[in-house]
Amino acid sequence: MNPKRIFISSVQKEFAAERAVLRDWLRGDALIRRFFEPFLFEDMPAADRRADAVYLEEVARCDLYVGLFGDEYGVADAEGLSPTAREFAHATALNKYRLIFVKGADDAGRQPKMQALIRRRFVSTPELIAGLYAALVQYLEDQELIRNGPFDAAPCRNATLADLDEERMATFLRRARKARGFPLPEEATPQELLTHLNLLDAGRPTHAAVLLFGRQPQRFLISSEVKCAHFHGSEVAKPIPSYQVYKGTVFDLVDQAVDFVMSKINLWVGTREAGPQVPVAYEIPREVVAEAIVNAVAHRDYASNGSVQVMLFADRLEVWNPGGLPPSLTLAKLRLPHGSVPANPLLAEPLYLTQYIERMGTGTRDMIRRCREAGLPEPEFSVSDGFTITLRRKAGEVAGEVQKLILVCRDALSRKALQAALSLKGEENFRTLYLVPALAAGFIEMTFPDKPRSSRQQYRLTTKGMALRAKLIQKGGT
């Protein structure tokens, strides 16, 4: 099948950046590029022909007309019409399939002739892409070129509007307006919000709508949960000291998974020497952890039966998702300036509007920069049965709980004696946070290693543990 030709019309100078982004997205998206080929006048080679004649010929050749309208009307000719207006009129006369996007929510300063052309509004480039994406998928379905749309744009089976939480939508509206200048007013209805975000399919909530605002998203999308595990060693091993399965909307999943990691990694607390505020710093910057997790939740393959996995080891953090890279990206390109081709654009747009995603195509490079600034190795990216981001922890960092245990372990002591020395009552908490990590790291050892459950079992420092204890005492740890 020959690709459908899309003519992108606008005042070129006003929308130069948006035109280029749309062209790159249309040619990079795995689904869209199979069916469409964009035309931009600035991509044409120089020719000895009148520009207006070329414009209109290309409008006649196109299958779809996409108009981007802003504040500028363009230079009017003798009849008072700009090239953009003539292109629109020509597309209308030829009954072309027209998609009109108008930038901004306020028409007060807009040229009167522009106000007559208003159709669908957008504020940001990601919002424009999400709107065009939904419109093109609808076009393909209407033309029966595809039977099923992309996963996040498809209707969620058995879900109704009653399965969406109106309070979550109201909260989203407030946050999006404050964070990104979202154009809908706070009193907008859920129907208006869902329609604006292209989250309805013939009045039914899409998968994206359920993942964003559902009361119980996992009732419909079981594998959309996030599994978090904390291992004291450097390999997956049972028993798992800490394991959580989080459910909820994509916003809930990101927040809960980030909190899980931040509660397990080391936190440095400084002094008030430089001012009244006590400086604190996590061994892995929170922004880096959040970017890795939101990347997994936003770009995973939701048609897969796999779930996002967040695994914290003694030496690293691994975030895995059942997805991959789009054809236009490679692992090497992730470290260079690159465009963003979201796997789930209708899901990514609300995450952008609430600042979970800051900039298009900058996430991986921001992670690299922040890791360098924190003195950490650069993040590692890999693709096998899914996409994995690996963040290395600082070498030699010892958890505060382990340090406390080492300081009280002057001689061989029983588990109960060590607990008493630390003023701890809960055995499970002591084993999980103190004893098992110290054993796994080789700082302490059993006096009866062949009989771990012996009633006479005691624990003593190893040579490695003695060295660390001396270092801690020298720093004032007693």
Secondary structure, 3 states (H helix, E strand, C coil): CCCEEEEEEECCCCCHHHHHHHHHHHHHCCCHHHHEEEECHHHCCCCCCCHHHHHHHHHHHCCEEEEEECCCCCCCCCCCCCHHHHHHHHHHHCCCEEEEEEECCCCCCCCHHHHCCCCEEECCHHHHHHHHHHHHHHHHHHCCCCCCCCHHHCECCCCCHHHECHHHHHHHHHHHHHHHCCCCCCCCCHHHHHHHCCCEECCEEEHHHHHHHECCHHHHCHHHCEEEEECCCCCCCCCCCEEEEECCCHHHHHHHHHHHHHHHCCEEECCCCCCCCCCEEECCCHHHHHHHHHHHHHHCCCCCCCCEEEEECCCEEEEEECCCCCCCCCCCHHHCCCCCCCCCHHHHHHHHHCCCCCCCCCHHHHHHHHHHHCCCCCCEEEECCCEEEEEECCCCCCCHHHHHHHHHCCCCECHHHHHHHCCCCCHHHHHHHHHHHHHHHCCEEECCCCCCCCCCCCEEECHHHHHHHHHHHHCCCC
